[in-house]
Amino acid sequence: MVHLSSEVAATSILKSASLLRRSDDPVIASSIFVNPDLCPADAKIAYEKRQRKRERQNGEGASHSTIQDSIQDSTQDSTNNEMNLAAQTASTVVAAATADMPRSSSAILVTSTTSGTSVTLAEASWNQNPFSKLSAYMFNARSIVNKICELHDLLYTASYDMYFISETWLHSGICSGLLDPNQQYTVLRSDCNVSRGGGVCAFIHKNIRTVPVSIDDVFCDVDLLSFDAIIENTHVRFFVIYRPSKLDGSAVNYMSKLVKCLNKYESKKYTNIIVGDLNLPKIDWTNYSAVSQDVYQMFLTFVIEGGYCQLVSQRTRDSAILDVVLTTDPLMFTVVETDMPFSTSDHLCVKFDMVFASSRSCLSSSPSSSSSLPVKYKWYEGDYDAIESYLFNIDWYSLLYFNPSVQAVWDTFMSVLYAVIDMYVPHLKHTKSSARHVRHPSRALSKCTTKKRRLWHYLKSNPYDSRAHANYHDCVQQWRRLVKQHEYSTEENIIDANNLGAFYRFVNKRISNRCKISAVKNSAGDILTTKLDIANAFNDYFASVGVASNDCIPQFLAINVPQLTSIDITVQDMLAAINKLKANLSAGPDTLPPLFFKRVRNAIAFSLAIIFEQLLSVAFVPEIWKTAVITPVHKKDLLIHCQITGLFLLLVFHASSWRGSSLVRYMTILHIIILLAVTNIVLFVVSLHVRTS
């Protein structure tokens, strides 16, 4: 908050408003200064017009910072007289702020103490939705081995946070990098190694912290995977399961193992969610009853005793409900509905949304912001001339005068910086597509996708129309061809580019799937969620491996060291320090990048000099200086030779699938063999060097 507590201060800011109002720059012209020549009502109307003009020029809808003009006066006559009297005096702007004012509610307040009249320009606080949403997509693929191109289209054109796939038919010969080459998801798999078919898989967006649950080898023949998802400090345990459609004696043993596994690993403390394909069509989920077969009764008993609720109420294959979404907390779900099948699968997909209590602040500096994402700025597009003009008009000595405590001085200074940044630096608009790097398909593929969905809706309304079935089937085949052509064109572009670096990047993404660092656990095995607990856990570990002190303090000779009574920081010192910064966007916990200080160094050097002197004079360190951004980096081992062999087989497979002449394919494979031989030699030399050192 900025207080202007004198007549001369009010006059100065009003004069500055007149200068800025005559500027040709639309951003400066639409600044928050009040026109002294207008009455309170007209001043408010004029500001609203400037605000709308600024929104149209920015083209981004509502402005991030909404500032409300309110002029309070005791009587209209006394106000006009006092404003005319104040206009005859020249002074500088007085800046001050309250120490307990957060950034999102910072304001600029102009006060004339003689008349009691105040001009308040407050940045409003806006309540946000206290919940965050997570969307998921579940389907039976009936082999994604021959539908990898379609899987990529689903992963990178849709905007779901989780994908659950049953009957994947995956095996150890297909690495997770082939499934997610863009490295956007954490891939969890449980492949069926007993026979052909089966298997489950989960794609969890890397923004979500996941902790895989280790399953005993006793249940290795059960198609099941489990993991914990930590969402907004809320723990949820997920199970992805698949049961073959058999009903013989082996099916009873399979169901017995499945139920035992679920009973053993379900969480007794947090919410449990079970998704997948059970192939139990004779369960009446409305009344929770089933036929008197052992397979049905065993699982239904587990559901009833565990307090699970089935949320899928629409058929997923023919006239039966084979796919399930079971949960112990049904209030967490908002939408559960079926969608068109994945590729040529005969199962309908199931999409559902979950809501979680948000741990973020309910205050936002944007009235138009409907998400709780942090504000991001286009720092390279900021109007730094306007920022410097704004900062030059502030009397920083008055800031010290009206804020006797150093904490208040620092908070006021930061509030001023954040306020001017919100006004003159454009905001980066948050969209799911930009955050997910969604792939934009070709026009033909988009039209075919729209046609396929339209035919599916018609087929859903007319399930016995044979012509509708044929049209939908033909459209699906055409859509699959277009998706594969898109993949082929990407690979051909890499070959035609003759770029060795692009080729290796393309290959390396498909031979490994890098997972983010999992959640941190304490010594008792409990998952830590708060930042303080995680920091303390790292501190305890580092302290445990350090050398314990012997409590022997070495003796030093008495040395007469002159006391440091004062520290002088000049503007030249601040300019020299700012000039040494790299003009990049590597911001610290305060989110202010060095580029900002480099661009406004002439306007901010003086204020930093006097504020730093005040901080050092009382030995005060702001709390934000005691925080840091720490990123753990995992040290990977060297590649072993078996990975080189797998890389060779993968590259030969891709080279043989590339479209083109046989000569191109053979030359590509020969080039790959030569490159892999050189790589193998280099790795061998590096390993020898590591061993000798």
C-alpha positions in Angstrom: 0.0 0.0 0.0 1.3 3.5 -0.8 0.1 6.4 1.4 0.5 10.0 0.3 0.0 11.9 3.5 0.4 15.5 2.6 -1.1 18.1 0.3 2.1 18.5 -1.6 2.4 14.8 -2.1 -1.1 14.7 -3.5 -0.3 17.6 -5.8 2.8 15.9 -7.1 1.1 12.7 -8.0 -1.7 14.6 -9.7 0.8 16.6 -11.8 2.4 13.3 -12.7 -1.0 12.1 -13.8 -1.4 15.1 -16.1 2.0 14.4 -17.8 1.2 10.7 -18.2 -2.2 11.4 -19.5 -0.7 13.4 -22.4 1.6 10.5 -23.3 1.1 8.7 -26.6 1.8 5.3 -25.0 -1.6 3.6 -24.4 -0.2 1.7 -21.4 1.0 4.9 -19.7 -2.1 6.8 -20.7 -4.2 4.2 -19.0 -2.2 4.3 -15.8 -3.9 4.5 -12.4 -3.3 8.2 -11.7 -6.5 10.3 -11.1 -7.3 13.3 -13.2 -7.4 16.4 -10.9 -9.6 18.3 -13.2 -12.6 15.9 -13.0 -15.1 15.5 -10.3 -15.1 12.1 -8.4 -17.8 10.6 -10.5 -16.3 11.7 -13.8 -12.8 10.6 -12.7 -14.2 7.1 -12.1 -15.9 7.0 -15.5 -12.7 8.2 -17.2 -10.7 5.5 -15.5 -13.1 2.8 -16.6 -12.9 4.0 -20.2 -9.1 3.9 -20.1 -9.2 0.4 -18.5 -11.4 -0.9 -21.3 -9.2 0.6 -23.9 -6.2 -1.1 -22.4 -8.0 -4.4 -22.4 -8.8 -4.1 -26.1 -5.2 -3.2 -27.0 -3.7 -6.0 -25.0 -6.2 -8.5 -26.5 -6.2 -10.7 -23.5 -9.6 -10.0 -22.0 -9.7 -8.6 -18.6 -6.6 -7.0 -17.2 -4.7 -8.8 -14.5 -4.8 -6.0 -12.1 -8.2 -4.4 -11.5 -7.9 -1.1 -9.7 -11.0 0.5 -8.2 -11.1 4.3 -7.9 -13.0 5.7 -4.9 -13.0 9.3 -3.8 -14.3 10.0 -0.3 -15.0 13.6 0.8 -16.9 15.2 3.6 -18.4 17.9 1.4 -18.0 18.7 -2.3 -17.1 22.4 -1.7 -14.4 21.8 0.9 -12.9 19.1 -1.3 -12.6 21.4 -4.3 -11.0 24.2 -2.2 -8.5 21.9 -0.7 -7.5 20.4 -4.1 -7.0 23.9 -5.6 -4.9 24.9 -2.6 -2.8 21.7 -2.9 -2.2 22.3 -6.6 -0.2 25.4 -5.9 2.5 23.6 -4.1 5.3 21.4 -5.7 6.6 18.3 -4.0 7.5 14.8 -4.6 5.6 11.6 -4.1 5.5 10.0 -0.7 5.6 6.3 -0.8 4.8 4.1 2.2 3.1 0.9 2.9 1.8 -1.2 5.8 3.9 -4.1 6.8 1.1 -6.6 6.9 -0.3 -5.9 3.4 0.1 -9.0 1.1 1.1 -8.6 -2.5 -2.2 -9.6 -3.9 -4.0 -6.8 -2.0 -1.5 -4.1 -2.4 -2.9 -0.7 -3.1 -2.1 2.9 -3.8 -3.7 5.4 -1.4 -3.5 9.2 -2.0 -4.4 11.2 1.1 -4.7 14.9 1.8 -4.3 15.4 5.5 -5.5 19.1 5.5 -9.0 18.3 4.3 -9.3 14.7 5.2 -9.9 13.9 1.5 -8.4 10.7 0.1 -8.0 9.3 -3.3 -7.8 5.5 -3.1 -6.6 3.3 -5.9 -6.9 -0.2 -4.5 -6.0 -3.4 -6.2 -8.9 -5.7 -5.4 -8.6 -9.2 -4.0 -10.6 -11.8 -5.7 -11.8 -15.1 -4.2 -10.9 -18.2 -6.1 -12.4 -21.6 -6.2 -11.0 -23.4 -3.2 -11.0 -26.7 -5.2 -8.7 -28.0 -7.9 -9.9 -30.5 -10.5 -8.1 -33.5 -11.9 -9.4 -35.3 -15.0 -8.9 -39.0 -15.9 -9.5 -41.2 -18.9 -9.9 -45.0 -18.8 -10.3 -47.5 -21.6 -9.7 -51.1 -22.6 -7.2 -51.0 -25.5 -7.2 -54.6 -26.5 -3.5 -54.2 -27.4 -1.8 -50.9 -27.7 1.2 -52.6 -29.3 -0.4 -52.1 -32.7 -2.0 -48.8 -31.7 1.0 -46.8 -30.5 0.3 -44.0 -33.1 -3.3 -43.7 -31.9 -2.0 -43.7 -28.3 0.3 -40.7 -29.0 -2.6 -38.9 -30.6 -4.7 -39.4 -27.5 -1.9 -38.4 -25.1 -0.8 -35.2 -26.9 -4.1 -33.8 -28.3 -6.3 -34.4 -25.2 -5.9 -32.7 -21.9 -6.4 -35.4 -19.2 -4.2 -35.7 -16.2 -4.3 -39.5 -15.9 -4.9 -42.3 -18.4 -5.7 -45.8 -17.2 -5.4 -48.6 -19.8 -6.4 -52.3 -19.4 -5.5 -55.2 -21.7 -2.4 -53.5 -23.0 -0.7 -56.6 -24.3 2.7 -55.0 -23.5 5.8 -57.0 -23.0 9.4 -56.4 -22.0 10.4 -55.8 -25.6 8.5 -52.5 -25.7 10.1 -49.8 -23.6 8.1 -47.0 -21.9 9.9 -44.4 -24.0 8.0 -45.7 -27.1 4.7 -45.2 -25.3 5.5 -41.6 -24.2 8.3 -40.1 -26.4 7.5 -36.6 -25.3 8.3 -37.4 -21.6 5.1 -35.8 -20.3 3.9 -38.6 -18.2 5.1 -41.1 -15.6 4.5 -44.5 -17.1 3.5 -47.3 -14.7 3.1 -50.8 -16.1 2.2 -54.3 -15.1 2.8 -56.5 -18.1 1.4 -60.0 -18.4 4.3 -62.4 -18.7 2.3 -65.6 -18.4 0.4 -65.6 -21.7 -0.4 -63.4 -24.6 -2.8 -60.6 -23.7 -3.7 -58.9 -20.5 -1.6 -56.3 -18.8 -2.4 -52.8 -17.3 -0.8 -49.5 -17.7 -1.2 -45.9 -16.2 0.0 -42.6 -17.6 0.2 -40.0 -14.8 1.1 -36.4 -15.7 4.5 -35.4 -14.2 2.9 -32.5 -12.4 1.4 -35.0 -10.1 3.6 -36.6 -7.5 3.3 -40.4 -7.6 4.7 -43.1 -5.4 4.5 -46.6 -6.9 3.4 -49.4 -4.5 5.6 -52.4 -4.6 3.5 -55.6 -5.1 4.8 -59.0 -3.8 5.9 -61.6 -6.3 3.1 -63.8 -5.0 0.7 -61.8 -7.1 2.9 -61.5 -10.2 0.4 -63.4 -12.3 -2.4 -60.8 -11.4 -2.8 -57.9 -13.8 -2.7 -55.2 -11.2 -0.7 -52.1 -10.4 -1.0 -49.6 -7.6 0.4 -46.2 -6.8 -0.2 -43.3 -4.5 -1.0 -39.9 -5.9 -0.3 -36.8 -3.8 -2.7 -34.1 -5.1 -3.0 -30.8 -3.1 -1.6 -32.5 0.0 -4.3 -35.2 -0.4 -3.2 -38.9 -0.6 -5.2 -41.2 -3.0 -4.3 -44.8 -3.6 -5.1 -46.0 -7.1 -5.5 -49.6 -8.3 -5.6 -50.5 -12.0 -6.8 -54.0 -12.6 -7.8 -56.4 -15.4 -9.5 -59.7 -15.2 -9.7 -62.1 -18.2 -13.2 -63.1 -19.2 -12.8 -66.8 -18.2 -15.2 -68.4 -15.6 -13.6 -71.8 -15.1 -11.5 -73.0 -12.2 -8.5 -70.9 -13.0 -10.8 -67.8 -13.0 -11.7 -68.6 -9.3 -8.0 -68.8 -8.4 -7.3 -65.6 -10.2 -10.1 -63.8 -8.5 -9.0 -65.1 -5.1 -5.5 -63.7 -5.7 -6.9 -60.4 -6.9 -9.1 -60.0 -3.8 -6.3 -60.9 -1.5 -4.0 -58.4 -3.2 -6.6 -55.6 -2.9 -7.2 -56.4 0.7 -3.5 -56.4 1.5 -2.6 -53.1 -0.2 -5.7 -51.0 0.1 -5.1 -48.0 2.3 -6.8 -47.9 5.7 -6.1 -44.2 6.0 -6.7 -42.6 2.6 -9.1 -42.8 -0.2 -8.9 -45.9 -2.4 -9.9 -45.8 -6.1 -10.1 -49.0 -8.2 -10.4 -48.7 -12.0 -10.2 -51.2 -14.8 -12.0 -54.0 -16.7 -13.4 -56.8 -14.6 -15.4 -58.7 -17.2 -18.2 -59.3 -14.8 -21.3 -58.4 -16.8 -23.8 -60.1 -14.5 -23.4 -57.8 -11.5 -26.3 -55.5 -10.9 -24.4 -52.4 -9.6 -27.7 -50.6 -8.8 -28.7 -53.2 -6.2 -25.1 -54.6 -5.6 -26.3 -58.2 -6.4 -24.9 -60.8 -8.7 -25.4 -64.4 -9.8 -24.3 -67.2 -7.5 -21.0 -67.9 -9.1 -17.9 -67.9 -7.0 -16.1 -65.4 -9.2 -18.9 -62.9 -8.9 -19.6 -63.5 -5.2 -16.0 -63.1 -4.1 -15.5 -59.7 -5.7 -19.0 -58.4 -4.8 -18.3 -59.4 -1.1 -15.0 -57.5 -1.2 -16.8 -54.4 -2.6 -19.5 -54.4 0.0 -17.3 -55.1 2.9 -14.8 -52.5 1.8 -17.4 -49.8 1.4 -16.7 -49.2 -2.3 -19.2 -47.5 -4.6 -19.4 -48.1 -8.3 -19.7 -44.9 -10.3 -20.0 -46.2 -13.8 -23.7 -46.4 -14.5 -23.7 -46.6 -18.3 -22.9 -49.7 -20.4 -19.3 -50.0 -21.6 -19.6 -53.0 -23.9 -22.8 -54.1 -25.6 -25.4 -54.0 -22.9 -23.2 -54.7 -19.9 -21.0 -52.7 -17.6 -17.6 -54.3 -17.7 -15.4 -51.4 -16.7 -15.5 -50.0 -13.2 -14.6 -47.0 -11.2 -14.9 -48.0 -7.5 -14.1 -45.6 -4.7 -14.5 -45.3 -1.0 -15.2 -41.5 -1.4 -17.8 -40.9 -4.1 -18.1 -37.2 -3.1 -14.7 -36.7 -4.6 -16.1 -37.3 -8.1 -18.0 -34.7 -10.1 -18.4 -36.2 -13.6 -18.4 -39.9 -14.6 -19.5 -40.6 -18.2 -18.7 -42.8 -21.2 -17.0 -41.7 -24.3 -16.4 -43.1 -27.8 -14.1 -46.2 -28.0 -10.4 -45.9 -28.4 -9.4 -46.8 -31.9 -10.9 -50.2 -32.9 -11.6 -51.3 -29.3 -15.0 -52.8 -28.6 -15.2 -51.1 -25.2 -16.4 -47.6 -24.5 -14.0 -45.3 -22.7 -14.8 -43.8 -19.3 -13.8 -40.3 -18.4 -14.3 -38.8 -14.9 -13.3 -35.7 -12.9 -12.1 -35.5 -9.3 -11.9 -32.5 -7.1 -9.5 -31.8 -4.2 -9.3 -29.1 -1.6 -6.8 -26.6 -2.9 -3.9 -25.8 -0.6 -3.1 -22.5 -2.4 -4.2 -19.1 -1.3 -7.7 -18.1 -2.0 -6.5 -14.6 -3.0 -5.5 -13.7 -6.5 -4.4 -10.5 -8.1 -6.5 -11.2 -11.2 -10.3 -10.9 -11.2 -10.5 -12.8 -14.5 -8.3 -15.7 -13.3 -10.3 -18.8 -12.7 -7.3 -21.0 -12.0 -4.9 -21.1 -9.0 -1.8 -21.1 -11.2 0.9 -18.6 -10.3 1.2 -15.4 -12.4 3.8 -15.5 -15.1 5.0 -12.5 -17.0 6.4 -11.8 -20.4 9.5 -10.1 -19.1 11.0 -9.4 -22.5 7.8 -7.5 -23.5 7.6 -5.2 -20.5 7.4 -1.4 -20.8 10.5 -0.6 -18.8 10.5 3.1 -19.7 7.2 3.4 -18.0 8.4 1.5 -15.0 11.4 3.8 -14.7 9.2 6.8 -15.0 7.0 5.4 -12.3 9.9 4.7 -9.9 11.6 8.0 -10.5 8.5 9.8 -9.2 8.6 8.1 -5.8 10.3 9.9 -2.8 12.1 7.0 -1.2 13.2 9.0 1.8 9.5 9.5 2.7 9.1 5.7 2.5 11.6 5.4 5.3 9.9 8.2 7.2 6.4 6.7 7.2 7.6 3.2 7.9 9.7 3.2 11.1 10.4 -0.5 11.1 12.7 -2.1 8.6 10.2 -4.9 8.1 7.7 -2.4 7.0 10.2 -0.7 4.7 11.1 -3.9 3.0 7.5 -5.0 2.5 6.5 -1.6 1.2 9.4 -1.6 -1.3 8.4 -5.1 -2.6 4.8 -4.1 -2.8 5.7 -1.1 -5.0 7.8 -3.3 -7.3 5.0 -5.9 -7.6 2.4 -3.3 -8.3 4.4 -1.6 -11.1 5.2 -5.0 -12.6 1.5 -5.9 -12.7 0.8 -2.6 -14.5 3.5 -2.5 -17.1 4.6 -6.2 -17.7 2.2 -8.3 -19.8 0.9 -11.5 -18.2 1.4 -14.9 -19.8 -2.1 -16.3 -20.3 -2.5 -19.8 -18.7 -4.1 -22.5 -20.8 -4.0 -26.2 -20.5 -2.7 -26.5 -24.1 0.3 -24.3 -23.5 1.1 -26.1 -20.2 0.8 -29.5 -21.8 2.5 -28.8 -25.1 -0.6 -30.2 -26.9 0.1 -31.3 -30.4 -1.9 -29.6 -33.1 -3.0 -32.2 -35.7 -3.4 -31.5 -39.4 -6.6 -30.1 -40.8 -7.6 -33.4 -42.4 -7.0 -35.3 -39.1 -9.0 -32.7 -37.2 -11.9 -33.0 -39.6 -11.8 -36.8 -39.5 -11.8 -36.8 -35.7 -14.8 -34.5 -35.6 -16.6 -36.7 -38.2 -15.8 -39.8 -36.2 -17.2 -38.4 -33.0 -20.4 -37.3 -34.9 -20.9 -40.7 -36.3 -20.3 -42.3 -32.9 -23.1 -40.1 -31.4 -25.4 -41.2 -34.2 -24.5 -44.8 -33.7 -25.1 -44.5 -29.9 -28.6 -43.3 -30.6 -29.2 -45.9 -33.3 -27.3 -49.0 -32.1 -29.1 -51.4 -34.5 -28.5 -49.4 -37.7 -26.1 -51.5 -39.8 -25.2 -48.7 -42.1 -24.3 -46.5 -39.1 -22.0 -49.3 -38.0 -20.3 -49.5 -41.4 -19.9 -45.7 -41.7 -18.3 -45.5 -38.2 -16.0 -48.4 -39.0 -14.8 -46.8 -42.2 -14.2 -43.5 -40.5 -12.2 -45.1 -37.8 -10.0 -46.8 -40.4 -9.5 -43.5 -42.2 -8.7 -41.8 -38.9 -6.0 -44.5 -38.1 -4.4 -44.0 -41.5 -4.2 -40.2 -41.0 -2.7 -40.7 -37.6 0.0 -43.0 -38.9 0.7 -40.7 -41.8 1.3 -37.9 -39.3 3.9 -40.1 -37.4 5.5 -41.1 -40.7 5.8 -37.5 -41.8 7.5 -36.6 -38.5 10.1 -39.4 -39.0 10.7 -38.4 -42.7 11.3 -34.8 -41.7 14.0 -35.9 -39.3 15.7 -37.9 -42.0 15.4 -35.2 -44.6 16.8 -32.6 -42.2 20.1 -34.5 -42.1 20.5 -33.3 -38.5 22.4 -35.8 -36.4 21.5 -34.0 -33.1 17.8 -34.1 -33.9 18.1 -37.8 -34.9 19.7 -38.7 -31.6 17.1 -36.7 -29.6 14.4 -38.5 -31.5 15.9 -41.9 -30.6 16.9 -41.2 -27.0 13.3 -40.1 -26.2 12.1 -43.6 -27.3 14.6 -45.7 -25.3 13.9 -44.4 -21.9 11.2 -42.7 -19.8 12.6 -40.4 -17.2 10.5 -40.1 -14.1 10.5 -37.2 -11.8 11.9 -37.6 -8.3 9.3 -39.4 -6.3 7.8 -38.2 -3.0 10.1 -38.0 0.0 9.6 -40.4 2.9 10.8 -40.1 6.5 12.6 -42.7 8.5 9.2 -44.3 9.4 8.2 -44.7 5.7 5.5 -42.0 5.8 5.2 -39.8 2.8 5.9 -36.1 3.5 3.8 -33.5 1.8 4.6 -30.1 3.3 7.7 -28.2 2.3 8.8 -27.8 5.9 8.7 -31.6 6.6 10.6 -32.3 3.3 13.3 -29.7 4.2 13.7 -31.1 7.7 13.9 -34.7 6.3 16.8 -33.7 4.0 18.4 -31.8 6.9 18.2 -34.8 9.2 19.7 -37.0 6.6 22.6 -34.7 5.8 23.3 -34.2 9.5 23.3 -38.0 10.1 26.0 -38.6 7.5 28.1 -35.7 8.6 31.0 -35.8 11.1 29.9 -35.2 14.6 31.6 -32.4 16.5 34.0 -33.2 19.3 33.0 -29.9 21.1 36.6 -28.7 21.1 36.8 -25.1 20.2 40.2 -24.0 18.9 42.0 -21.2 20.7 42.8 -18.1 18.6 45.3 -15.4 19.4 43.8 -12.1 20.4 43.7 -9.9 17.4 42.7 -6.3 17.5 40.1 -6.0 14.7 38.5 -2.6 14.2 34.8 -2.6 14.7 32.6 -1.9 11.7 30.4 0.9 12.9 28.8 1.9 9.7 28.4 0.6 6.1 28.1 3.1 3.3 26.4 1.8 0.1 26.4 4.3 -2.7 24.4 4.3 -5.9 27.6 3.5 -7.9 28.0 0.4 -5.8 24.5 -0.7 -6.6 24.9 0.0 -10.3 28.2 -2.0 -10.3 26.5 -5.0 -8.6 23.5 -4.9 -11.0 25.7 -4.7 -14.0 27.4 -7.9 -13.0 24.1 -9.8 -13.2 23.3 -11.9 -16.2 20.3 -10.6 -18.1 18.3 -13.8 -17.9 15.0 -15.0 -16.3 16.6 -17.1 -13.5 14.5 -15.8 -10.6 14.8 -16.7 -7.0 12.0 -17.1 -4.4 10.9 -13.5 -5.0 10.1 -14.4 -8.6 11.9 -11.2 -9.9 14.5 -12.1 -12.6 17.8 -10.3 -13.0 16.5 -9.0 -16.4 14.1 -6.8 -14.5 16.8 -5.2 -12.4 19.1 -4.7 -15.4 16.4 -2.9 -17.3 15.4 -0.5 -14.5 18.8 -0.2 -12.7 19.0 3.6 -13.1 15.6 4.0 -11.4 16.1 1.4 -8.7 19.7 1.8 -7.7 19.1 4.8 -5.3 16.2 3.1 -3.5 18.2 -0.2 -3.1 21.2 1.7 -1.7 19.2 3.5 1.1 17.1 0.4 1.9 20.2 -1.8 2.2 21.8 0.7 4.5 18.8 0.6 6.7 18.7 -3.2 6.8 22.4 -3.5 7.6 22.2 -0.7 10.2 19.9 -2.8 12.4 21.2 -6.2 11.3 17.9 -7.2 9.8 17.6 -9.9 7.1 14.2 -10.3 5.3 12.6 -13.7 5.6 12.6 -14.2 1.8 16.4 -14.0 1.9 16.5 -17.1 4.1 14.7 -19.2 1.5 16.1 -20.8 -1.6 15.0 -23.0 -4.5 16.6 -26.4 -4.2 16.3 -28.9 -7.0 17.6 -32.5 -6.3 19.5 -33.9 -9.2 19.7 -37.7 -9.6 23.2 -39.0 -10.6 22.6 -41.6 -13.2 25.0 -44.5 -13.9 26.8 -45.0 -17.1 24.9 -46.8 -19.9 25.6 -50.5 -20.1 26.2 -52.5 -23.2 22.8 -54.2 -23.1 21.2 -50.8 -23.5 23.3 -50.3 -26.6 22.0 -53.5 -28.0 18.4 -52.5 -27.3 19.0 -49.2 -28.9 20.3 -50.9 -32.0 17.3 -53.1 -32.3 15.0 -50.2 -31.8 16.7 -48.1 -34.4 16.6 -50.9 -36.9 12.9 -51.3 -36.2 12.2 -47.6 -36.8 14.4 -47.5 -39.9 12.6 -50.4 -41.4 9.2 -48.8 -40.8 10.2 -45.5 -42.4 8.6 -44.9 -45.7 10.8 -44.4 -48.7 13.1 -46.4 -51.0 15.0 -49.4 -49.9 18.2 -47.6 -50.5 17.3 -45.0 -48.0 16.4 -47.6 -45.4 19.6 -49.6 -45.9 21.8 -46.4 -45.8 20.0 -45.4 -42.6 20.6 -48.7 -40.9 24.3 -48.7 -42.0 24.7 -45.2 -40.6 23.1 -46.3 -37.3 25.5 -49.2 -37.1 28.6 -47.0 -37.6 27.3 -44.4 -35.0 26.6 -47.1 -32.4 30.0 -48.6 -32.9 31.6 -45.3 -32.2 29.3 -44.7 -29.2 30.2 -48.1 -27.8 33.9 -47.4 -28.1 33.5 -44.0 -26.3 31.6 -45.6 -23.5 34.2 -48.3 -23.1 37.0 -45.7 -22.8 34.9 -43.6 -20.3 34.3 -46.7 -18.2 38.0 -47.5 -18.1 38.8 -43.9 -17.1 36.3 -44.1 -14.3 37.7 -47.4 -13.0 41.3 -46.1 -13.0 40.4 -42.9 -11.3 
